[in-house]
Amino acid sequence: MQVEHEIPVDGKTVSAVHHEAASDGDQWLVFCHGFRSDKTGSYETRCERAVEEGYHAVRFDFRGSGESDGAFADATLTTRIDDLLAVVERFDPPSYALFGSSFGAKVAFHAAARAGRPSGIGEPVVIVARAPVTYNRAFDEYREIIDSEGVLRYDADHAIDRRFFDDFDGYAFADVVDALDLPVALFHGSDDESVPIADTFEAAAALDADVLVAKYAGEGHRFSRAGEKRLRAQTFGWLSTVWPAAGPD
């Protein structure tokens, strides 16, 4: 069963969908879409798979994307973190994991680093990241365009300007390394031309926690159907080992 929600964040609304677990399980997966993506497509089918595996699942649009309020140009890493934490607070899961794809992984990492602090929002148990943006240098090409032209316009609906990097520069992956001590799974295609796979290997080495790294030979930034199938199988297999469901008392 899917239930739609509108979650208020700073005077605007974030559109979210809760895929309810068939059983009374207390494990939740919250999915974060990529930079110019939204909660449809693979995020819907990933949620459906999560329900099949016994999890509650939530997908949502960051402000400026999909069905959520706001303009894409006004969205920053901070606003995306705020959106994610507002979604988690709304559902208040007893135990949850974050799944972030591309820039959504960047959001998940930094939101997890902030969760549990004065906000009072509980911390995730594990993080799964696909083609993750970790180190800020992955966006250096975008930065150079904005330094030169003042704005980077991807298409009619998506553009960023100096405000994005003024905010972005306040977040370093070193902060994540210092704050996190939880299991992480990183899945990356060897042929990714958007986010270097070398960044994922470096991030895995830096994290002081259990880290699973899977290099998918021949896969690009967007996985093929076969790659996506492998991702889901490995993700849920791994989750069952690091985050087992609570058994009967």
C-alpha positions as CSV (number, residue, x, y, z in Angstrom):
1,M,0.0,0.0,0.0
2,Q,1.3,3.5,-1.0
3,V,0.3,6.5,1.0
4,E,1.2,10.1,-0.2
5,H,2.3,12.7,2.3
6,E,3.0,16.5,2.1
7,I,5.6,17.4,4.7
8,P,6.1,21.1,5.6
9,V,9.6,22.4,5.5
10,D,10.4,26.1,5.9
11,G,7.0,27.2,4.5
12,K,7.0,24.9,1.6
13,T,6.0,21.2,1.1
14,V,8.0,18.1,0.4
15,S,6.1,15.4,-1.5
16,A,6.7,11.9,-0.1
17,V,5.3,8.4,-0.6
18,H,5.3,5.8,2.2
19,H,5.2,2.2,1.0
20,E,3.9,0.3,3.9
21,A,5.4,-3.0,4.9
22,A,3.0,-6.0,4.7
23,S,4.0,-7.1,8.2
24,D,4.5,-5.3,11.5
25,G,8.3,-4.8,10.9
26,D,10.0,-1.8,12.4
27,Q,12.8,-1.4,9.8
28,W,12.5,1.5,7.4
29,L,14.4,2.4,4.2
30,V,14.4,6.1,3.2
31,F,15.5,6.7,-0.5
32,C,17.2,9.9,-1.6
33,H,17.2,10.7,-5.4
34,G,20.0,12.2,-7.4
35,F,20.8,15.8,-8.3
36,R,18.4,16.3,-11.2
37,S,16.3,13.2,-10.6
38,D,13.0,12.7,-8.6
39,K,11.3,10.0,-6.6
40,T,9.7,8.2,-9.6
41,G,11.1,5.4,-11.8
42,S,13.7,3.3,-10.1
43,Y,12.9,4.8,-6.7
44,E,9.4,3.5,-6.8
45,T,10.5,0.0,-7.9
46,R,13.2,0.0,-5.2
47,C,10.6,0.8,-2.6
48,E,8.4,-2.0,-3.9
49,R,11.3,-4.4,-3.6
50,A,12.0,-3.2,-0.1
51,V,8.4,-4.0,0.9
52,E,8.8,-7.4,-0.6
53,E,11.8,-7.8,1.7
54,G,9.8,-6.8,4.8
55,Y,10.8,-3.1,5.1
56,H,8.7,0.0,5.2
57,A,10.0,2.3,2.4
58,V,9.8,6.0,1.8
59,R,10.7,8.0,-1.3
60,F,10.4,11.8,-1.6
61,D,11.3,14.7,-3.8
62,F,13.7,17.3,-2.6
63,R,12.4,20.9,-2.8
64,G,12.9,22.1,-6.3
65,S,12.4,18.6,-7.8
66,G,9.4,16.5,-8.8
67,E,6.2,17.3,-7.0
68,S,7.8,19.2,-4.1
69,D,7.6,23.0,-3.8
70,G,10.3,25.4,-4.7
71,A,12.7,26.2,-7.6
72,F,15.7,24.0,-8.4
73,A,18.0,27.0,-8.4
74,D,17.1,27.7,-4.8
75,A,18.0,24.2,-3.6
76,T,21.3,23.6,-1.9
77,L,22.9,20.8,-0.1
78,T,21.6,22.3,3.2
79,T,18.0,22.5,2.0
80,R,18.2,18.9,0.8
81,I,19.6,17.8,4.2
82,D,16.8,19.7,5.9
83,D,14.2,18.0,3.6
84,L,15.6,14.5,4.4
85,L,15.6,15.1,8.1
86,A,12.1,16.5,8.0
87,V,11.0,13.3,6.2
88,V,12.6,11.1,8.8
89,E,11.1,13.2,11.6
90,R,7.6,13.0,10.1
91,F,7.6,9.2,10.0
92,D,9.8,8.8,13.2
93,P,10.9,5.2,12.4
94,P,12.2,3.1,15.3
95,S,15.1,2.0,13.1
96,Y,16.0,3.2,9.6
97,A,18.6,3.1,6.9
98,L,19.4,5.6,4.2
99,F,19.8,4.8,0.5
100,G,21.3,7.6,-1.6
101,S,22.0,7.7,-5.3
102,S,24.7,10.0,-6.7
103,F,24.1,13.4,-5.0
104,G,21.4,11.8,-2.9
105,A,24.3,9.9,-1.3
106,K,26.0,13.1,-0.5
107,V,22.8,14.3,1.2
108,A,22.5,11.0,3.1
109,F,26.0,11.1,4.4
110,H,25.9,14.7,5.7
111,A,22.3,14.3,7.1
112,A,23.5,11.2,9.0
113,A,26.4,13.2,10.4
114,R,23.9,15.9,11.6
115,A,21.2,13.5,12.9
116,G,21.0,12.9,16.6
117,R,22.4,16.3,17.4
118,P,20.2,19.1,18.9
119,S,17.5,18.3,16.3
120,G,16.7,15.2,18.3
121,I,16.2,13.2,15.1
122,G,17.4,9.6,15.4
123,E,20.5,8.5,13.5
124,P,20.3,5.9,10.7
125,V,21.6,2.4,11.4
126,V,23.3,2.0,8.0
127,I,23.8,3.8,4.7
128,V,23.7,2.4,1.2
129,A,25.1,4.6,-1.6
130,R,25.0,4.1,-5.4
131,A,27.5,6.0,-7.5
132,P,28.0,8.3,-4.5
133,V,29.2,11.9,-4.6
134,T,31.6,12.0,-1.6
135,Y,34.4,14.5,-2.2
136,N,33.4,18.0,-3.4
137,R,35.9,17.8,-6.3
138,A,33.3,15.8,-8.2
139,F,31.5,19.1,-8.9
140,D,34.7,21.0,-9.9
141,E,33.6,21.1,-13.6
142,Y,30.3,22.8,-12.6
143,R,32.1,25.2,-10.3
144,E,34.4,26.3,-13.2
145,I,31.4,27.1,-15.4
146,I,29.7,29.2,-12.7
147,D,33.0,31.0,-11.9
148,S,33.2,31.9,-15.6
149,E,29.5,32.5,-16.5
150,G,27.7,33.0,-13.2
151,V,25.1,30.4,-13.9
152,L,25.0,26.8,-15.1
153,R,21.8,25.9,-16.9
154,Y,21.3,22.2,-17.6
155,D,17.8,22.6,-19.2
156,A,14.7,24.7,-18.8
157,D,13.9,23.3,-15.4
158,H,17.4,23.0,-13.8
159,A,20.0,25.6,-13.2
160,I,22.4,26.5,-10.4
161,D,24.4,29.6,-9.5
162,R,26.9,30.8,-7.0
163,R,24.6,30.3,-4.1
164,F,24.9,26.5,-4.6
165,F,28.7,26.5,-4.1
166,D,28.6,29.1,-1.3
167,D,26.6,26.5,0.6
168,F,28.3,23.4,-0.8
169,D,31.7,24.5,0.3
170,G,30.6,24.3,3.9
171,Y,30.4,20.5,3.7
172,A,33.5,18.3,3.5
173,F,33.6,14.6,3.4
174,A,36.1,14.8,6.3
175,D,33.2,15.9,8.4
176,V,31.4,12.7,7.6
177,V,34.4,10.6,8.4
178,D,34.7,12.3,11.8
179,A,31.0,11.9,12.6
180,L,30.0,8.5,11.3
181,D,30.6,5.1,12.8
182,L,28.0,2.9,11.1
183,P,28.1,0.3,8.3
184,V,28.2,1.7,4.8
185,A,27.8,0.0,1.4
186,L,29.1,1.7,-1.7
187,F,28.2,0.5,-5.2
188,H,29.9,2.1,-8.2
189,G,30.3,1.4,-11.9
190,S,33.8,1.2,-13.3
191,D,32.8,3.3,-16.3
192,D,31.2,6.2,-14.4
193,E,32.1,9.4,-16.2
194,S,30.2,11.7,-13.9
195,V,31.6,10.7,-10.5
196,P,35.0,9.0,-10.4
197,I,35.0,5.6,-8.9
198,A,38.4,6.4,-7.4
199,D,36.6,8.8,-5.0
200,T,34.5,5.8,-3.7
201,F,37.7,3.8,-3.0
202,E,39.2,6.8,-1.2
203,A,36.1,7.3,0.8
204,A,35.9,3.7,1.8
205,A,39.5,3.8,3.1
206,A,38.8,7.0,5.0
207,L,35.7,5.8,6.9
208,D,36.4,4.3,10.3
209,A,33.6,1.7,10.0
210,D,32.7,-1.5,8.2
211,V,32.4,-0.7,4.5
212,L,31.3,-2.9,1.6
213,V,32.6,-1.7,-1.8
214,A,31.3,-3.2,-5.0
215,K,32.8,-2.3,-8.3
216,Y,30.5,-3.1,-11.2
217,A,32.6,-3.6,-14.3
218,G,31.2,-1.9,-17.4
219,E,28.5,0.1,-15.6
220,G,28.3,3.8,-15.9
221,H,26.8,6.5,-13.7
222,R,23.4,5.0,-14.5
223,F,23.2,1.3,-14.1
224,S,21.9,-1.0,-16.7
225,R,18.9,-3.3,-15.9
226,A,21.4,-6.1,-15.1
227,G,23.4,-3.7,-12.9
228,E,20.3,-2.5,-11.1
229,K,19.2,-6.1,-10.5
230,R,22.6,-6.9,-9.0
231,L,22.5,-3.8,-6.9
232,R,19.2,-4.7,-5.3
233,A,20.2,-8.3,-4.7
234,Q,23.5,-7.3,-3.0
235,T,21.9,-4.4,-1.1
236,F,19.2,-6.6,0.6
237,G,21.6,-9.4,1.2
238,W,24.0,-7.1,2.9
239,L,21.3,-5.4,4.9
240,S,20.2,-8.8,6.3
241,T,23.7,-9.3,7.7
242,V,24.5,-5.9,9.2
243,W,20.9,-5.0,10.2
244,P,19.0,-8.2,11.0
245,A,15.3,-7.9,11.8
246,A,14.4,-8.2,15.4
247,G,13.2,-11.7,16.2
248,P,10.4,-12.6,18.7
249,D,11.1,-12.0,22.4
